[in-house]
Amino acid sequence: MTDITAPSTDRPAAGASPVRLSRVGLLLLVGQLAWALPATASVTLLQSLADDVDPLHKVRVVALIGTAGAVTSAIGTVGGGLLSDRTRSRLGRRSPWLIGSALLAAAALAACGTTTDLVAVGAFYAVFQLGIGTWVAALSALLPDHVAPGATGRASAFAGIGYLLGQTAGGVLGGLFVPHPGRGMAVAPWLMVLAALLVAVRLPAADNRNAPRPPLRGSELRPPGTRDFWLAFAGRFLFILAIVLVTQYLLYVFTDHLGLAKDDAGRAAAAATGLVGVLAALTTVGGGLLSDRLGRTKIFVGGAPLLLAAGAVPVLVAPGTATMFVFCAAVGLTLGTYLSVDQALMVAVLPDAENSARDLGMLQIGSTLPGVVAPVVGGALIGSAGYSVLFVVSLVLAVAAAAVITTIRSVR
């Protein structure tokens, strides 16, 4: 473990300022935790709120609101990333966007819990996701800004652990507040504000107010054209969609598919998310260390979706609470393996270090776009064929993700 806290002897990425890996790694952990907690909790809380307000059309309501939120999140990742790269301020490029997006997201999610008007809830939720998308774009750019290429696997492991801790805590929080979703929405998001201030203080960037700002070129508005960039994008999209297609409706899977009462389903959803977090944490740490030691990332990112596909089989053969927990265990093991080196893979396929936040924001759409697709596709599948078909489609998508990732040429 001494390697994790030692400064890297490799040369930092272009434009990076050398920072001790333990410091930037811990800040990446906190930053990922801070947004994953409210983002995960909001999904369960939104489902509970829709069930309270309009139980007859709850799946449609969640699909529409979730889709609008995913669209604004994608806008935030691309637009926020592009603007972050071009920002000149006393706090540098990233901190102003982290602080601003944290305040926006926190206020919007808290506002969701103050009304039962579903149109207003949808509008507030879309603003919340806009803040989340902008936050993720600026936060992701800290890795190429401050971490040397030879240490990206370990830094990615820090980020992955933070995401998993946030996802686990958010799942537990969302499950506990199922009876009172408005209260949960008021509590969940404020850690983002504290994390943004912590990054600004503990990872100070050089004052770049006087640095020249190059004119905005048309090429900066066009997506990168490299083959491996888009293969990485497609692999991430397919893998995350395979997970989100089921977890987007986790509360309803326990109630409508497996027959649990709402309060029991809330507790089951919290326990399932906790299981995901614990198992994912075990594989995240080992994956990041092994990736740097072996000098390989593709084997981890490409192998994880196959394990997820295997995890869908038991719940298809014998639907029940026990087999649902088997599926969630597979999600945890695969998500941890994937996240341990996912950030390292994304950084490795970046075509232009000067536009790292823009390009990482573009890649982040591979994570947010499933949020657009999953509610619509999932809602249609549930309405036409029931909940079991979600697991069939999840299995197929996971296998497709593994096939796509293995064709990336520039990463071992």
C-alpha positions in Angstrom: 0.0 0.0 0.0 3.0 2.3 0.2 2.8 2.8 -3.5 -0.5 4.6 -3.2 0.8 7.3 -1.0 4.1 7.9 -2.8 4.5 10.6 -5.4 4.6 9.2 -8.8 7.9 9.2 -10.6 6.2 9.3 -14.0 5.7 12.5 -15.9 2.4 14.1 -15.2 -0.1 14.5 -18.0 0.1 17.5 -20.3 -0.8 20.7 -18.3 -0.8 18.9 -15.0 0.6 20.2 -11.8 2.4 17.6 -9.7 0.3 16.7 -6.6 0.9 13.8 -4.2 -1.2 10.9 -5.3 -2.6 10.3 -1.8 -4.0 13.9 -1.7 -5.6 14.0 -5.2 -6.8 10.4 -4.7 -8.6 11.2 -1.5 -10.2 14.3 -3.1 -11.3 12.2 -6.0 -12.8 9.8 -3.6 -14.7 12.5 -1.7 -15.8 14.2 -4.9 -17.2 11.0 -6.4 -18.9 10.1 -3.1 -20.5 13.5 -2.8 -22.4 13.3 -6.1 -23.1 9.6 -6.2 -24.9 9.8 -2.8 -27.7 12.2 -3.9 -27.8 10.9 -7.4 -28.5 7.3 -6.2 -30.8 8.3 -3.4 -32.8 10.5 -5.7 -33.8 7.6 -8.0 -35.5 5.7 -5.1 -36.9 8.8 -3.6 -38.4 9.9 -7.0 -40.0 6.4 -7.4 -41.5 6.7 -3.9 -42.8 10.2 -4.5 -44.4 9.1 -7.8 -46.0 6.2 -6.1 -47.5 8.5 -3.5 -48.8 11.1 -6.0 -49.9 9.0 -8.9 -49.6 5.2 -8.2 -51.5 4.3 -11.4 -49.1 5.9 -13.7 -45.9 5.8 -11.6 -43.7 4.0 -14.1 -44.6 6.5 -16.8 -44.0 9.4 -14.5 -40.6 8.1 -13.4 -39.7 7.4 -17.1 -40.5 11.0 -18.2 -38.8 12.7 -15.3 -35.8 10.4 -15.4 -35.4 11.0 -19.1 -35.6 14.8 -18.8 -33.0 14.6 -16.0 -30.6 12.5 -18.0 -30.8 14.9 -21.0 -29.9 17.9 -18.8 -27.2 15.9 -17.2 -25.7 15.2 -20.6 -25.9 18.9 -21.4 -24.1 19.6 -18.2 -21.2 17.2 -18.8 -20.5 18.5 -22.3 -21.2 22.2 -21.8 -19.7 22.3 -18.3 -16.6 20.4 -19.5 -16.0 22.8 -22.5 -16.5 25.9 -20.3 -14.3 24.5 -17.5 -11.4 23.9 -20.0 -11.6 27.6 -21.0 -12.2 29.1 -17.6 -9.7 31.7 -16.2 -10.1 32.6 -12.6 -8.3 33.0 -9.3 -9.4 29.5 -8.4 -8.2 28.0 -11.7 -10.3 26.1 -14.1 -12.2 23.5 -12.1 -13.1 24.8 -8.6 -15.5 27.6 -9.8 -17.6 25.0 -11.7 -17.5 22.5 -8.8 -18.7 25.1 -6.4 -21.4 26.5 -8.7 -22.7 23.1 -9.8 -22.8 21.8 -6.2 -25.0 24.8 -5.1 -27.3 24.4 -8.1 -27.8 20.7 -7.6 -28.3 20.8 -3.9 -30.9 23.6 -4.1 -32.8 21.9 -6.9 -33.0 18.5 -5.3 -34.1 20.0 -2.0 -36.8 21.9 -3.9 -38.1 18.6 -5.4 -39.2 17.6 -1.9 -41.2 20.7 -1.3 -44.0 20.0 -3.8 -46.3 17.2 -5.1 -46.9 18.9 -8.4 -45.2 16.4 -10.7 -44.5 19.1 -13.4 -42.6 21.1 -10.8 -40.8 18.0 -9.5 -39.7 17.2 -13.1 -38.4 20.7 -13.6 -36.5 20.8 -10.4 -35.1 17.3 -11.0 -33.9 18.3 -14.4 -32.0 21.2 -12.9 -30.6 18.9 -10.2 -29.2 16.6 -13.0 -27.8 19.6 -14.9 -25.8 20.4 -11.8 -24.7 16.7 -11.4 -23.5 16.6 -15.0 -21.5 19.8 -14.7 -20.0 18.6 -11.4 -18.9 15.3 -12.9 -17.2 16.9 -15.9 -15.1 19.3 -13.8 -14.3 16.5 -11.2 -13.2 14.0 -13.8 -10.7 16.5 -15.3 -8.8 16.6 -12.0 -7.3 13.2 -12.9 -5.5 14.2 -16.1 -4.8 17.6 -14.5 -2.9 16.3 -11.6 -2.1 12.6 -12.0 0.8 11.1 -13.9 0.0 8.5 -16.6 1.7 5.7 -14.6 -0.5 6.3 -11.6 -3.9 6.7 -13.2 -5.0 3.1 -12.3 -4.5 3.8 -8.6 -6.1 7.3 -8.8 -9.0 5.7 -10.7 -9.4 3.2 -7.9 -9.7 6.0 -5.4 -12.4 7.5 -7.6 -14.2 4.2 -7.9 -14.2 3.6 -4.2 -15.7 7.1 -3.7 -18.4 6.4 -6.2 -19.2 3.1 -4.6 -19.4 4.5 -1.1 -21.7 7.3 -2.4 -23.8 4.8 -4.3 -24.1 2.5 -1.2 -24.9 5.4 1.2 -27.3 6.9 -1.3 -29.1 3.6 -1.7 -29.4 3.1 2.1 -30.5 6.7 2.5 -33.1 6.4 -0.2 -34.4 3.2 1.2 -34.8 4.6 4.7 -36.6 7.7 3.5 -39.1 5.8 1.2 -42.0 6.6 3.6 -41.0 10.3 3.5 -39.3 11.0 0.1 -39.4 14.8 0.5 -37.3 14.7 3.7 -34.8 12.5 2.0 -34.4 14.9 -0.9 -33.8 17.8 1.5 -31.1 15.9 3.3 -29.2 14.1 0.5 -27.4 16.7 -1.7 -25.5 19.1 0.6 -22.4 17.0 0.9 -21.6 18.2 -2.7 -21.2 21.8 -1.4 -18.8 20.7 1.3 -16.8 18.6 -1.1 -16.5 21.4 -3.6 -15.1 23.7 -0.9 -12.7 21.0 0.2 -11.3 20.6 -3.3 -10.8 24.3 -3.7 -8.9 24.5 -0.4 -6.9 21.2 -0.5 -6.2 21.1 -4.2 -5.5 24.7 -5.0 -5.0 25.5 -8.7 -2.7 28.3 -10.0 -4.4 31.7 -10.6 -4.8 31.7 -14.3 -6.7 34.9 -14.7 -4.0 36.4 -16.9 -3.5 33.3 -19.0 -4.4 33.7 -22.6 -7.7 32.3 -23.6 -7.4 30.9 -27.2 -10.3 31.7 -29.5 -13.1 29.1 -29.6 -12.4 26.9 -32.6 -15.0 25.0 -34.4 -13.1 21.8 -33.7 -13.7 22.2 -30.0 -17.4 22.0 -30.6 -17.1 18.8 -32.6 -16.8 15.5 -30.8 -13.4 13.7 -31.1 -13.1 11.5 -34.1 -10.8 8.7 -32.9 -11.9 5.1 -33.2 -10.8 4.0 -29.7 -12.5 7.1 -28.1 -15.9 6.0 -29.5 -15.3 2.3 -28.7 -14.6 3.3 -25.0 -17.8 5.4 -25.1 -19.9 2.6 -26.6 -18.5 0.0 -24.1 -19.3 2.3 -21.1 -22.8 3.0 -22.5 -23.7 -0.6 -23.0 -22.3 -1.7 -19.6 -24.0 1.1 -17.6 -27.3 0.5 -19.5 -27.2 -3.2 -18.6 -27.1 -2.2 -14.9 -29.4 0.9 -15.0 -32.1 -0.9 -17.0 -32.8 -3.0 -13.8 -31.7 -0.7 -11.0 -33.7 2.2 -12.4 -36.8 0.3 -11.3 -35.3 -1.5 -8.2 -38.1 -0.4 -5.8 -40.8 -1.6 -8.3 -39.0 -4.8 -9.0 -39.3 -5.7 -5.3 -42.9 -4.5 -5.0 -44.6 -5.3 -8.3 -42.4 -8.2 -9.5 -41.4 -9.9 -6.3 -44.5 -9.0 -4.2 -43.0 -7.2 -1.2 -44.9 -4.5 0.6 -43.6 -1.0 0.0 -41.8 -0.5 3.3 -40.3 -4.0 3.1 -39.2 -3.2 -0.5 -37.5 0.0 0.7 -35.5 -2.0 3.2 -34.7 -4.7 0.6 -33.6 -2.0 -1.9 -31.3 -0.4 0.8 -29.8 -3.8 1.7 -29.3 -4.7 -2.0 -27.5 -1.4 -2.6 -25.4 -2.0 0.5 -24.4 -5.4 -0.8 -23.4 -3.9 -4.2 -21.2 -1.3 -2.3 -19.5 -3.8 -0.1 -18.6 -6.3 -2.9 -17.7 -3.5 -5.3 -15.3 -2.0 -2.7 -13.5 -5.3 -2.4 -12.8 -5.5 -6.2 -12.1 -1.8 -6.7 -9.0 -1.6 -4.6 -7.4 -4.8 -6.0 -8.3 -3.9 -9.6 -6.6 -0.5 -9.5 -3.4 -1.9 -8.0 -3.3 -4.8 -10.4 -4.0 -2.6 -13.4 -1.0 -0.3 -12.6 1.2 -3.3 -11.7 0.4 -5.3 -14.8 0.2 -2.3 -17.1 -3.2 -3.5 -18.3 -6.7 -2.0 -18.1 -8.7 -3.6 -21.0 -8.8 -7.1 -19.4 -10.6 -5.6 -16.3 -13.0 -3.3 -18.1 -13.8 -5.9 -20.7 -14.2 -8.9 -18.3 -16.5 -7.2 -15.9 -19.6 -7.2 -18.2 -19.4 -10.9 -18.7 -19.7 -11.5 -14.9 -22.7 -9.2 -14.9 -24.3 -11.3 -17.7 -23.8 -14.5 -15.6 -25.4 -12.8 -12.6 -28.7 -12.2 -14.5 -29.2 -16.0 -15.1 -30.4 -17.0 -11.6 -33.1 -14.4 -11.3 -34.3 -15.3 -14.7 -34.5 -19.0 -13.9 -36.0 -18.6 -10.4 -37.3 -15.1 -9.7 -37.3 -14.3 -6.0 -35.8 -12.1 -3.4 -32.8 -14.4 -2.9 -31.9 -14.6 -6.6 -32.4 -10.8 -6.9 -29.7 -10.5 -4.3 -27.5 -12.8 -6.3 -27.9 -10.4 -9.3 -27.1 -7.4 -7.0 -24.0 -9.3 -5.9 -22.9 -9.7 -9.5 -23.5 -6.0 -10.0 -21.3 -5.2 -7.1 -18.4 -7.4 -8.2 -18.6 -6.2 -11.8 -19.1 -2.6 -11.0 -16.1 -2.6 -8.7 -13.9 -4.3 -11.2 -15.0 -1.9 -13.9 -14.7 1.3 -11.9 -11.3 0.4 -10.6 -9.8 1.1 -14.0 -12.5 2.8 -16.0 -11.2 6.3 -15.4 -7.7 5.1 -16.4 -9.1 3.7 -19.6 -11.0 6.9 -20.4 -7.9 9.1 -19.8 -5.8 6.7 -22.0 -8.1 7.3 -25.0 -8.2 11.1 -24.7 -7.1 12.6 -28.0 -6.2 16.1 -26.7 -5.0 16.9 -23.1 -5.9 20.6 -23.5 -9.6 19.7 -23.9 -9.6 17.0 -21.2 -12.7 18.2 -19.4 -14.7 18.5 -22.6 -13.6 15.0 -23.8 -14.1 13.4 -20.4 -17.5 15.1 -20.3 -18.3 13.6 -23.6 -17.3 10.1 -22.4 -19.4 10.7 -19.3 -22.4 10.8 -21.5 -21.8 7.1 -21.9 -22.8 7.0 -18.2 -25.6 9.5 -18.3 -27.2 8.5 -21.7 -28.4 5.2 -20.2 -30.5 7.3 -17.9 -32.2 8.6 -21.0 -32.7 5.3 -22.6 -33.4 3.1 -19.5 -36.6 4.8 -18.4 -38.1 4.8 -21.8 -37.0 1.3 -22.9 -37.5 -0.2 -19.4 -41.0 1.3 -19.1 -41.9 -0.1 -22.5 -40.5 -3.5 -21.7 -42.3 -3.6 -18.4 -45.6 -2.6 -19.9 -45.4 -5.1 -22.8 -43.6 -8.1 -21.3 -43.2 -7.7 -17.5 -40.2 -7.3 -15.3 -38.4 -10.5 -16.3 -37.5 -9.2 -19.7 -35.4 -6.5 -18.1 -32.9 -9.1 -17.0 -32.8 -10.7 -20.5 -32.0 -7.4 -22.1 -29.5 -6.6 -19.4 -27.7 -9.9 -20.1 -27.5 -9.2 -23.8 -26.2 -5.7 -23.3 -23.5 -6.8 -20.9 -22.2 -9.3 -23.5 -22.2 -6.7 -26.2 -20.2 -4.3 -23.9 -17.5 -6.9 -23.4 -17.3 -7.5 -27.1 -16.9 -3.8 -27.9 -14.3 -3.1 -25.2 -12.0 -5.9 -26.4 -11.7 -4.2 -29.8 -9.9 -1.1 -28.4 -6.4 -1.1 -29.9 -4.6 1.7 -28.1 -5.0 0.3 -24.6 -3.6 -3.1 -23.3 
